[in-house]
């Protein structure tokens, strides 16, 4: 299959492919999504097949506007409306009760809720409008691998596999990690996955906000949010985290003893200080020190770039837990599944 790259002026052709049940990746402000019409069971099934995604990992439904949610949601409480008004279009996914039969069971693992999002990206919104139906849009990567933040990342995983990919307004996604996922309750708001919309931002709309841990979500009968149950965001190499210069020196010494080649993902000051001392063979900068937005935006791109290098191990910079680095550390901790 030829995977065509579409520009803004070619969205009619991309929409036609989607209406025929094909897969077309599209840009959002968070990461690139692997698009299929959310109301077509066979098209949605292709998403799971292409990604190698477990069938019990629910999908997010992307809409062109808040009004479209009312066509599919069984109930839209006032809190959900307030969140849409405050944060849409934007990196916030809202889980709502869904009308029976409006989506095939493989969208949400036959649950009574569906996750909705309105992305803040002109090409994505225009594409959804042209298709005439909402799109599922899980990250356009092979399941478990670092998510894509550029067209090139999508092509690395799906060139020749999917029908097309739509280029974004910029070369790289603005935010760089997936959206915040929330579930409005009668008396509070539950965060199921952290993202760019932080707890303090949400408290401006709902004073009582609670974040569920992964353990709490795994204890539930079904997983409501993507990005919780399975290994995610991991390159083929083992990823080891360090916080301090002392941590880095200790890890560096251990890897020297092992004889492996090292890739380094860190802020500019650390990269400048360490350079490419043996056994560091590749580096990727997260940006200037204490720039959480840059670090978050560069995280997946850095993991992908180092995965493509000739390193055997990746050393990645961790930071002390704080709200501004919360989404960054959530994704990095999921990528770092190995211990030295």
DRENDREN-608784 format. One record per residue (C-alpha): residue in three letters; x, y, z. Coordinates in steps of 0.05 Angstrom, whole numbers, plus 5000, padded with zeros to 4 digits. Each point is the difference from the previous one (the first is absolute). Layout:
N
ALAXYZ...
***
This chain:
340
UNK500050005000UNK502450704983UNK499750465061UNK498650704973UNK501950645036UNK494350514998UNK500550755007UNK494450475023UNK497550094929UNK499449254990UNK495649835059UNK494149834954UNK504049404975UNK502049795070UNK492750055023UNK497849574941UNK504949455021UNK497350025071UNK492849944975UNK502149384961UNK502449695065UNK507450134992UNK504850255054UNK502850704995UNK504550295054UNK498750735019UNK503550535042UNK497650275066UNK503350485048UNK501949415045UNK502449434954UNK498049724932UNK493849565001UNK498549394958UNK493350184971UNK494049574982UNK492650165000UNK497649865070UNK493249734978UNK502949464953UNK501749365036UNK504649724945UNK503850654995UNK501150035075UNK502349274998UNK505350204950UNK502850495051UNK501049455052UNK503049544947UNK504950524972UNK502450225068UNK500149315033UNK495750325054UNK496649575053UNK492549994988UNK498350205071UNK503850664994UNK494450514985UNK500550534947UNK498850755002UNK494750284953UNK502050664968UNK494550494983UNK499750644959UNK496450415054UNK496749935068UNK493149974967UNK501949344966UNK500749675068UNK492550075012UNK498749554939UNK503549425035UNK500250125075UNK494149755041UNK501250555051UNK504350625001UNK500050275071UNK501150735016UNK507249875023UNK501649684932UNK497050604964UNK504150485044UNK506349604984UNK498650034925UNK498750755003UNK506550115038UNK504849524967UNK497449814931UNK502949994949UNK505949745039UNK503749425033UNK494349775045UNK496249344991UNK493449925036UNK496849335015UNK492450004995UNK494349504999UNK498549804928UNK493549874964UNK498949254986UNK502149784931UNK503050654974UNK507149725000UNK502249284987UNK502249615062UNK507450014979UNK500450765010UNK499149955076UNK500549255015UNK492449975006UNK499850485059UNK494450495016UNK504750604992UNK504250304944UNK505750505003UNK499050634958UNK505050534979UNK500150624955UNK507250104977UNK502950694993UNK502749904930UNK496950304938UNK501649434953UNK497049485047UNK493650395011UNK499350134925UNK501149264985UNK494749785050UNK495150504970UNK501449754929UNK499149275021UNK493350175031UNK501149555061UNK504549975061UNK506849654995UNK503549545048UNK507150225006UNK504849615045UNK507250194992UNK502549814930UNK505549545023UNK501049265009UNK497149815068UNK505050105056UNK504850444961UNK501250755010UNK494250404973UNK500950404936UNK500650765000UNK501650094926UNK498249714932UNK506849674997UNK498549625064UNK493449744971UNK503549784937UNK505349635040UNK494649545027UNK494749994946UNK502950164932UNK496749514953UNK495149775054UNK494850575002UNK496950404944UNK502750685020UNK502350525050UNK498050735004UNK505450505012UNK499050485058UNK500250755004UNK507249935027UNK505449484991UNK499349755072UNK494049935047UNK499650605047UNK499149625066UNK503349334987UNK496349535048UNK492949745000UNK494050385028UNK497750035072UNK494249505010UNK494650175051UNK493449695023UNK494850495028UNK496449735061UNK494150285039UNK504450305054UNK507050034970UNK504449934939UNK504549394992UNK506650044962UNK501549334967UNK506150224959UNK504250635011UNK501650474943UNK500850744983UNK493550185035UNK502449965072UNK496349895066UNK500650735019UNK497050214933UNK494249515009UNK498750275070UNK498350674969UNK493849644973UNK498849475054UNK502950125070UNK500149265016UNK504949634954UNK503049325015UNK505249624960UNK499349254998UNK506349595003UNK501549454950UNK498849495056UNK493250295015UNK498149974926UNK502549294991UNK495749795059UNK493750234963UNK495949494960UNK501950344934UNK505250514978UNK496750654979UNK506150394978UNK505449824949UNK507350025022UNK498849645066UNK500349254997UNK505649834951UNK507350164989UNK500550654961UNK504850494968UNK506149535001UNK505649974949UNK503449334986UNK505850175046UNK499549985076UNK498950705029UNK503250195067UNK498250635037UNK504450485038UNK498350635040UNK506650285025UNK507150054972UNK501949475051UNK494649534973UNK502550124930UNK507249875019UNK498249355035UNK495849754942UNK505450224951UNK505349605039UNK495649385001UNK498850034926UNK507450114986UNK501349365040UNK494849634958UNK503250234936UNK493850264967UNK498950634958UNK495850545033UNK494850494974UNK498650615043UNK493350375004UNK500950615044UNK499750765003UNK505150424963UNK504450145061UNK501149255014UNK501349854927UNK505050564995UNK503549765064UNK500349274981UNK500750094925UNK501349354965UNK504849705049UNK500849254991UNK495649605003UNK494950554981UNK498949934925UNK493750414991UNK496550585035UNK493250344994UNK498550665034UNK493650125039UNK501450754997UNK502450495052UNK500149815074UNK493450075037UNK496050074935UNK494449515013UNK496250174936UNK506149864957UNK501849365037UNK492949734992UNK499750204926UNK506749674985UNK499249365042UNK497249534947UNK504150304944UNK506249895043UNK498349285016UNK498749864926UNK506550344978UNK504249615050UNK496449354983UNK502350114928UNK507250125022UNK505249465013UNK499550055075UNK498749395044UNK497150375060UNK496450665010UNK501250455060UNK494150485008UNK499550605046UNK494749965054UNK497850595042UNK497150085069UNK492549914997UNK496350664990UNK493650204964UNK503650304940UNK504049364990UNK494449525020UNK498149784929UNK507449954980UNK501749555058UNK493649584992UNK502149824929UNK507549935015UNK498649535058UNK495949564954UNK505749994949UNK505149815053UNK498249295016UNK507049735014UNK504750035059UNK507649984997
***
